[in-house]
Amino acid sequence: MTHTGNPLLVIGVGRGGTSLLTACLDGHPDISMRSEFHTARVLIGDDFPVTSTENILNERLQALRSIFDEDISRHHGKIWGNKITTEQLYGLEECNTINVSCVDVLSQFVSTMHGYRIIYIARHGASCIDSKVRRTGQPLLRAALRWCYGVRVFERLMQLGAITYWCKYEDLVSEPRRILNEMCAALDIDFNENMLGQTQNPLLIPEYRYERFLSEKAYAIPELPQELASFIRPWLHRMGY
């Protein structure tokens, strides 16, 4: 059976479970997932030419849409998907800095990606921040600010009615069958058992591959310095933590 359903975008904060959720989706026989396919290059723009500072946002978004649509054409009969981190979306905010403007970047993103179904995955801020610092050496405050931006992205996407389904990482690793069943229902596709066997999917980098879903990670929330913990507390409440 072939499917031609609208393509998917998994969005969430870096170190927030986007790779695992993407891998689970990729395990479905009717879905073909990419992982950050050209997203960092285009959205952050380090290797993307700037021809007009005034049109930097539109150029990046249109380029990304074209790249996605072209790749979809090579996956006929499959539901195509990709994952994007909110840190990459933050790269689009440069348009406001460069032009001293106040463009609603996320609204523009949603408009450009019209027809794409967004799945958002959230994770406790302390876990994301701690992991980001340990794995990348990023300063604590910067990691915290980027996580807070991820909350803003979630809230704005919800306001725009752009999210088809969202879940928490903690629920995914502790109750994967329930979460994946709910997600499939929201996407109007049949759940497939193979989605539960993707913790070693090649889309995951080797150090993220395990024999099983690590349910213990749902409860092992690291402690942050008191001042930083106080800083993110209101944002945690906004995400329902």
SULJOMO-V671354 format. One record per pair of residues at least 12 apart in sequence whose ideal C-beta (glycine too) atoms are under 6 Angstrom apart, sorted by the first residue. I is the first residue (numbers start at 1). J is the second residue. D is the distance in Angstrom with one decimal. If there is no record, write none. Layout:
BEGIN
I:J:D / I:J:D
END
This chain:
BEGIN
2:77:3.7 / 3:30:4.3 / 3:79:5.1 / 5:79:4.6 / 6:115:5.3 / 6:117:5.2 / 7:80:4.5 / 7:81:5.9 / 7:116:5.2 / 8:81:3.4 / 8:117:5.3 / 9:84:6.0 / 9:116:5.1 / 9:118:5.0 / 10:22:5.0 / 10:83:4.1 / 10:119:5.1 / 11:84:5.2 / 11:118:5.8 / 11:120:5.2 / 12:121:4.1 / 13:86:5.1 / 13:128:5.2 / 13:147:5.4 / 13:150:3.6 / 14:85:4.4 / 14:87:5.0 / 15:128:4.9 / 15:131:4.1 / 15:132:5.0 / 16:123:3.9 / 16:128:5.1 / 16:169:6.0 / 17:121:4.7 / 17:123:5.3 / 17:169:3.4 / 18:83:4.8 / 18:121:5.9 / 19:204:5.4 / 19:208:5.9 / 21:121:5.0 / 22:35:5.6 / 22:83:4.4 / 22:203:5.8 / 23:198:4.2 / 23:201:3.6 / 23:203:4.8 / 23:204:5.3 / 24:180:5.9 / 24:195:4.8 / 24:198:5.0 / 25:81:5.9 / 26:201:5.8 / 26:203:5.7 / 27:194:4.5 / 27:195:4.4 / 27:198:4.0 / 28:192:4.8 / 28:195:5.5 / 30:79:5.7 / 31:79:4.7 / 32:75:4.8 / 32:78:4.2 / 32:80:5.7 / 33:81:4.5 / 34:82:4.3 / 35:83:5.5 / 35:203:4.7 / 36:83:5.9 / 37:82:4.9 / 38:67:4.9 / 39:84:4.9 / 39:88:4.9 / 40:88:5.5 / 42:60:5.4 / 42:63:5.4 / 42:64:4.8 / 43:88:4.3 / 43:91:4.5 / 43:92:5.9 / 44:88:5.8 / 44:91:3.6 / 45:91:5.7 / 53:98:4.9 / 56:95:4.9 / 57:92:5.8 / 57:95:3.9 / 61:112:4.1 / 65:112:5.3 / 86:149:6.0 / 86:150:4.0 / 86:153:4.7 / 87:146:5.4 / 90:149:5.6 / 92:105:4.7 / 93:105:5.6 / 106:156:4.5 / 110:160:5.1 / 110:162:4.6 / 117:164:4.3 / 118:162:5.3 / 118:163:5.1 / 118:164:5.9 / 119:165:5.1 / 120:154:5.6 / 120:163:5.3 / 120:166:4.0 / 121:167:5.8 / 121:169:5.8 / 122:168:5.1 / 122:239:5.4 / 123:169:3.8 / 124:221:5.5 / 124:241:5.5 / 125:147:4.8 / 125:232:4.6 / 125:236:5.5 / 126:221:5.2 / 126:222:5.3 / 126:224:5.2 / 127:221:5.9 / 128:147:5.0 / 129:143:4.5 / 129:144:5.3 / 129:147:5.6 / 130:222:4.1 / 140:228:5.9 / 144:228:5.7 / 144:232:5.7 / 148:235:4.9 / 151:235:4.9 / 151:238:5.6 / 151:239:5.6 / 164:186:5.5 / 165:183:5.0 / 165:186:3.8 / 167:179:5.1 / 170:218:3.8 / 173:213:4.7 / 173:214:5.6 / 173:215:5.3 / 173:217:5.5 / 173:218:5.4 / 174:215:4.4 / 174:218:4.3 / 176:196:5.8 / 176:213:5.0 / 180:195:5.1 / 199:212:6.0
END
